[in-house]
Amino acid sequence: MKKIILLALIGLTLSANAQNKKSKSMSSKNSAPITEKKEVVYQVFTRLFGNKNTTNKPWGTIEENGVGKFNDFTDKALKEIKDLGVTYIWYTGVPHHALVRDYTQYGISNDDPEVVKGRAGSPYAVKDYYNVNPDLAVDPAKRLEEFEALLARTHKNGLKVLIDIVPNHIARKYEGKSNPKGVRDFGADDNKNVEYDRNNNFYYIPGQPFQVPTSDSYQPLNGEKSPLIDGKFEENPAKWTGNGSKLAKPDINDWYETVKINYGVRPDGTKDFPELPAGFDQKDYKEHFAFWKDKDVPSSWKKFRDIALYWTAKGIDGFRYDMAEMVPYEFWSYMNSSIKMKNPKAFLLAEVYNPKEARNYIRLGKMDYLYDKVMLYDKLKEVIQGKSLPDPISDIQRENADIEHHLFHFLDNHDEQRLASPEFAGTPEKGKPLMVVSTTISTSPTMVYFGQEVGEAGNENGGFGTHSRTSIFDYVGVPNHQRWMNGGKFDGGQLSQSEKDLRDFYKRLLNFSINSSALMGKYQEIQTVNRQGTAGYDSGIYSFVRWSATQKLIVVTNFSDLTTSTFGLKVPSNVIASWKLKDGTYPIKDQLYLKKATQLEVVHGEGTVKITIEPSESFLFQL
């Protein structure tokens, strides 16, 4: 068990004008304005959210294991999500992707199981960008109308909506059956006799047909007999695979279910399109849009821009871009500036892992947010697994001070091991201090993956997907989430007491975060001064302060799950001076659980808070 303490000292009320002025000044060089409150994104795997079936047979069909629908997101479900402290919901797996199920009566061709991962298919092998997954509709013939109704219902309940766009790759068998008038399919106009042409949508391997990957350890559909499984898939010439493999027969570990999109990057890596002039890292989206307005750009750029604008026109509030760093940032400048011209408040989130490229994708690619995976997420995981002390967290925050607002925080998502799994934190309670730090250390948005708030550990083996991650390839149920769903009542009626308590912790923390001006203000670590000279301040403790003109916070986290620690936390004189506190004693009371009180004592301009941190205990103290 671990310990957390969140101490808040609240000052005077800040005027809206002053806050707005501060927001503009902090965001002048970047693409995302620092808003007056923190955003919280709730990611749902749409196919799994409403599934009530608990069978969880490996490789099970829809009939055996069930599937969730758009209609499962009732007003009650959406209200409960919003009340958790959520501002955006990310519906993962909405665009129509390749899957193994017969929908031919609806004019949809069958997909070959040999180029589909799992039975339900990867949400990142999109088959038709102008329609939605038929699995998610009660009536597949009206699947788009059902999603539009969900979009309207979500907005009515005060939540904004994100969906995925995957510009790097598409399904091996892409068929745009729902294309708007004038839209040509990917590859329809390609010159297939050459490896590369600037306006080809794909890269080719001339003279070589595609060969289905083989493996001694894997068989499509786990060896199930199917007339579609014959060791063949018609694609001649073969195309490059989504992860960049140039083999006509990809390896079984390649993204063989997808094909790579060509953005005008030659096979040798050089760029075959205009580049942004020097200084454009300091220009806003309007100037980026103006730059591209008269430029000749590759065909794939236009196709994905039109896809994004199609969904923007339907009311989608933003996008999460899969594997964005595999696509040149000049394209993102073109794409994102086009979106922002239609919706200046669009929320644009990118899966980018290389810290060295972060500023390019933010400032040149006009991304609002990038995954903070390699730095903060990985460090927190190391800390909770006993592989690192928490001290380097300060270095991470210092290094990223200029872009901290743009580094999107999460501890759980569809790609990663579940926070509560034995492979990560081990228990939901051990994940609490990570969640406090991840949520409160910066001005960036925070994300929760559905089920995280009730301790889902991802123990199921779906078939293609395995334990520790909730499968995105199979028809499965999510046990802890299903207990909260309670047969569609969405009232937590089947949760254990510990699961109810965990959800209450998330609800209190997230709601505090979206209403805290300090969490949109300044940050300073106080780790160093306390590690150097505070008796009882153990190596597993980490502390920092956050403040605005209206609110002062001290965050103290104990990553140890065994030790109760008592110490006098030092609040340095420069912090006390910034807070304009005079010598004296300031009573403070817990606001997270409204149970405990202590005090901040200021003597000779330096502050001390006497703290006893119990394992897994959390406090929010207020002046």
Salt bridges, closest charged atoms under 4 A:
GLU63 OE2 - ARG101 NH1 3.14
GLU64 OE2 - LYS57 NZ 2.76
ASP72 OD1 - LYS52 NZ 3.64
ASP75 OD2 - LYS156 NZ 3.19
GLU80 OE2 - LYS76 NZ 2.84
ASP83 OD2 - LYS79 NZ 2.71
ASP111 OD1 - LYS127 NZ 3.08
GLU148 OE2 - LYS314 NZ 2.55
ASP164 OD1 - ARG320 NH1 3.60
GLU175 OE1 - LYS177 NZ 3.58
ASP189 OD1 - ARG184 NH2 2.56
GLU224 OE1 - ARG119 NH2 2.62
GLU235 OE1 - ARG172 NE 2.93
GLU235 OE1 - LYS239 NZ 3.91
GLU257 OE1 - LYS117 NZ 3.37
ASP272 OD1 - ARG266 NH2 3.22
GLU287 OE2 - LYS283 NZ 3.62
ASP294 OD1 - LYS295 NZ 3.02
ASP296 OD2 - ARG198 NH1 3.21
ASP306 OD1 - ARG305 NH2 3.04
ASP317 OD2 - HIS155 NE2 2.63
ASP322 OD2 - HIS169 NE2 3.82
ASP322 OD1 - ARG320 NH1 2.89
GLU330 OE2 - LYS271 NZ 2.66
GLU351 OE1 - ARG320 NH2 3.14
ASP368 OD2 - LYS340 NZ 2.93
ASP372 OD2 - HIS409 NE2 3.23
ASP378 OD1 - LYS373 NZ 2.74
GLU382 OE1 - LYS379 NZ 2.87
ASP391 OD2 - ARG531 NH2 2.95
ASP395 OD1 - ARG398 NH1 2.81
ASP402 OD1 - ARG359 NH2 2.77
ASP402 OD2 - ARG363 NH2 2.76
ASP412 OD2 - ARG418 NH1 3.52
ASP415 OD2 - ARG320 NH2 3.92
ASP415 OD2 - HIS414 NE2 3.28
GLU423 OE2 - HIS467 NE2 3.16
GLU499 OE2 - ARG483 NH2 2.58
ASP504 OD2 - ARG508 NE 2.71
ASP561 OD2 - LYS430 NZ 3.21
GLU617 OE2 - LYS596 NZ 3.04
